[in-house]
Amino acid sequence: MEIGIYTFGDLPADARGPQAARQRLQDILAAAKLADEAGLHVFGVGEHHRSDYAVSAHTVVLGAIAAVTRRIRLTSAVTILSSADPVRVFEDFATLDLLSGGRAELMAGRGAFVESFPLFGFALEDYEDLYNEKLALLLKLRSDERIHWQGQFRPALHGVEVAPRPLAGTLPVWIGAGGTPQSAVRAGQAGLPLNLANIGGEPARFKPFVELYRQTGLAAGHRADDLKVAISGHLHVQKDSQRAREEFFPHYTHYMRHNLPQRDVGWAISPEAYAQLASPRGSLFVGSPQEIANKILYEHALFGHQRFLAQIDIGGLPFARVAQAIELLAGEVMPIVHRALGVSSKA
């Protein structure tokens, strides 16, 4: 199993403006470099377009990370494809792939945060149609060097060349999803790997979603080996379980209250709800290395997934704590998981 981390670059309410955003970006680069050195497999950067996030140009940030890392795979988490130009997206990630020596991936999503739609001139009533058309174009760009294309939402393409091309000839594209059946069917029919983000529901309730994805993919004629699944969620790990829970609580609750799609009307998390989320069958990964490993393995028994991604730097958590969590995730959690699954930590 691959284990990695991702960030959205959120800014807490008491740390906004250019200087705070600059420091946040510097911390992201430092976290990526540390994750690379520690041996984690994947580092992801999300895209948001509002003042409580430092990252809108996520491909720029990923390019900077490529320059300070050597081995770790680099992915978006996610690219809001519905409000982007697939041609520019493909060119950006193909360039990232060349800069990083073939380490780039793209995770395409519809966008739970919708600020980018009016910002780039798209109507929310076209939300679903935009995504379907642009995903189809992106996949055609991935396979064809010269493009003939006619759609509803962008000018036609008549035999144009799209360059550069990725180092290995193709660009890995994942589908980012929140658990709707339509997302499972879409990813399965396309034969694309699927990332399921779970930040609140009990993991067991998503088992039918993953099964639907795999069943759809197999019925569409895709190989089982191509139908990969990643699970992503919030995580904080420290040597001592109680300390991990206590120090993460204020940062987690602030993030869930102030940095979700509907600003300042997010989830109000009580101590009791927090304890339930952090319980062995809850969605929140917080505790000691053994507890985190146990929960990853519990979910692996449910989903049989090939990748786990953790968002570990939310709500203004000090970078020193983030760094400790990265080191523990790579140095203690990952070996426990891999021993239990009978695989190498370098796999």
N, C-alpha and C positions, 0 to 999 in steps of 0.2 A: 504493500500500500504506500502511495505517495502521501506525504504530510507536508503541508505548507501553511502560509499565512497570507492575509490580505488586509488592505487598509482602504478606508474612504477619505482619510485625512480630515475627519471632523474637528471642528473648533468649538470648545465650550463657550458658554455665554460670556464669561469674564476674560476671554482671550480672542478677540476679533481684530481685524485690520491687517494691513500689509506686514507689519513686523511679526505678528503672531502667525500669519500664514507662512512667512519665510521660515520661521523656526520649525513649524510643523513639517514643512517640506524637507528641511535638513534632518529632522528626526526620522522621516520616512526613508531617506537615503541611508542613514545610519542603521536602521532596522533591517533594510534589505541586505546591506553588506554583512551584518552580523548573521542573518539567516543563511546567507550563502556560505560563510565561513563555518557555521555550525553544522551544515550538512542537510538543511531542509531542502525539499524538492521544488517548491513552487512559491513565487511571490506575486501577489495580485494587487492591482490598484484600480479603484473604482472611479466613476465619473459623476460629479454633481455640479450644479450651476446655481449656487446661492451662497450667501455670505457666511454661513455656518460650516462651510467646507473649504479646504484649501486647494482641492484638486478639481479643476474643470478640464484642463488639458492633460488627461491621463497618459496619452502617448508621449508627451514631453517628459513627464515624470518617469515613465518606463524607460525612455531613452537615456535619461540621466542614471538610472539604476543599472542599465546595461553596461555603462562605462565603469562602474565600481564593483561589479560582480563578475564571476567567472563561470559558475556551473548552474546556478539555480534557474529554473524555467520562469519566464516572465509572461504574465497574463493580465488582461483587463478583468475587472470584477464589479460591474460589467461595463461593456460599451453599449450605450443607449442607441441601438441601431435604428430605431424608428425615427429619430430626429437627426440622423447623420446621413452623409452621402456615402454609400457603400464603396464607391470608387476611391474616395479619399481615405476611408477606413482601411481598405485593402492596401493601398500604397503606404500608409503610415505603418501598418503592422509588418508588411514585407520589408520595409526599411529597418524597423526594429529588429526583425529576424536577422538581417544582414549585419547590423551593428553588434548584435549579441552572439553571433556565431551559431545561429540556428536555434535559439532558445525561446522564440516568441510564440505565444498563443493568443487567441481572441475568444472572449466569452461574450456572446451576443445576447442582449436582453431587451425587453420591451420598455422597461423603465417604470419602476414604482414611483420615482420622483419625476414629475412631469414639467418642471420649469423649462427644460430644454425645448419643449414643443413650441410655445409662443416665441421663445428666444430665437429660434431658427426658422420660424415661419410655417409651422405645421399645426394643423387643427386636431384637437383631442378627439373629435368625433371620428377621425380616421385612424385612431390608435391601432386597431387590429390590422387593418388593411395595409398601413404603412409598414408594419413589422413583417408581414408575410411577403410583401413585394420586395422589400429591401434585403431580407434574408435570402430569397431566391436569387437576387442579383449578386449578392456577396458570394454565394456558392458557385455561381457561374464565373465570376471573376477569379475565383480560386482555381477553377479547372481550365479556363480558356485564356490564352494570352491576347487574343483579339476578340473583341466583344461586339455582338449584334444584340441589341436589347431595345424593347419597347415596353414601357410601363405607364402607370397613371401619374406618378408623383415626381418624376424627374425627366429631363430631356432624353430623347432616344439616343442610343449609341449605335453607330453604323460602322462596324469593322475597325473600331479604334484599338490601338495598342495600349495595354495597361502594364506599367513597369514601375519599379523593379519587381522581379519575381523572388519568392522566398528561397532560401539557400537549398533546401531539400526538394524544391519544386512545388510543394504544397504548404498551406498554412493551416495548422490545427484550429478548428473552430468548435467551441463548445456552446451549448444552449444554457443560459442562466434562467432558472425557473423558481417560482415560489410555491408550486404544488397544485396548480390547476390541471385538470385532465387534458385540456387543450394543449398545454405545454408538453405534457408527456407524449401525446399523440404526434405533435409536430416534430419533436426531436426524434422519436422513434421512426416515423416515416422517412425522415431525412437521413437516418443512420448516423446522427451526430451524438457525441458524448454529452451527458446531461449533468449540470450542477444544480443540486437542490439546496436552496437556502432555507434553513429552519431556525428562526429566532424566537419562536414562541410555542408552537404546538408540540404535543407529545410525539416523540419520534415514531412510535409504532403506528400512528395514524397515517403516515406517509408510505407505509409498505405497499398498499394497493397502487399508489401513484407510480412507484418504481417498477412494480410488476407490469402495470399497463404500458409503461415506456418500453420495457424489454419485449413484451408480447407484440406490441405494434411494430417494433423494429424487426423482429424475426419474421412476422407475417409479411413485411414489406421486402423481404429477401436479403436483409443485412446480416452479416456475421455476428455471432454472439460476442466475439472479441472486440468488435467495434462499438458495442453498446456499453460504453463505460459510464460509470456514475461517480460523481463527487458529492460529498455532503459538506456544507459549510455552516458555521455558527459562531457564536461569541464564546470567548475562552479567556480565562485567567488562571494561571498555575503558579503556585509557590510551594516551597518545601512543606510548610505547615498548612493543612487544610483550612483551619479556622482563620488563620491570618489571611489566606487567599480570599475567603468569603467576605471577611470584614473590610479589607482594603479595597476590594472591587465594587462593593455595594454602592457607594455614593457615585462612582463614575458610571456604572452600568445604569443606575436609575436616572441619572441626569441625561445620559444619551437617549434612553428609551422615552424620556419625557420631552426632550427638546430637539432631537436631531432626526426624527422620523419624517416621512413625507408631509404630514400635516403638522407644521411647526407649532410647538407649544400646546398641542392637543394630542400628544402621543400617549403612551401607556404609563399610567401611574403605578409603579411597582411597590407593593407593600413588602415589609420584611417577610411576611408569611408566604406571599407569592414568590418572592425571590428564593426562599428556601425550597419551595416546591419545584421551581425551575431548575435549581441546582441539585435536586435529588437524583438518585441513580437512574431514574427513568424519565427525567425532565430534559429539556432541550438545551439548557445552559451548562457549558463546560467550565466549572470553577471548582478548584480544590487542589489536592496534592497530585504529584505525577501519577501515582498508582490509581487514584480516582479518575483522572482524566483518561488514562489508558483503558480503564475498565469501561468507561462510557463509550469510547471509540469502538472498543471490541463489541459492546452490546449492540451498537448501531450497525456494526459490520455483520453481526448475526442476522439483523433485520434486512439489510439492504445488499450485502455482498459488494460494497462499493470499493472502488480502486483508488480513491483520493479523499483526503480529509483536509479542509481548509479552515483556518481559525482567524477570526477578526479579534485582535488582542490589544488594540491601542485606543479604545474608545473613551469618550467622556472626560478627556483631560488626564488620563492616567499618566503619571510621570514617566519619562522615558527610561529612567533607571529600572522601574518595575517592568516595563515592556521588555527591556533587554534581558532581565532575569527570566521572564516568561519564555522568551525565545530560546535561551540557553537550556532551560529545563525541558521545553517541548522537544528540542532536538536531542539533548543529551540523556534524558531519562524516559520521557514518555514514548518517544519513537522506538527506542530499543525494546521496551516492554511489549509494545504492539507488534513489532516485527517478530520477536521471539514467539509470541503466542500464535502468529499466523504462519510461522515457519519460513519467513523470507528474510533477506538481507536488508539492513538499514540503508544500503546503497542502492536498493532496487528502485 
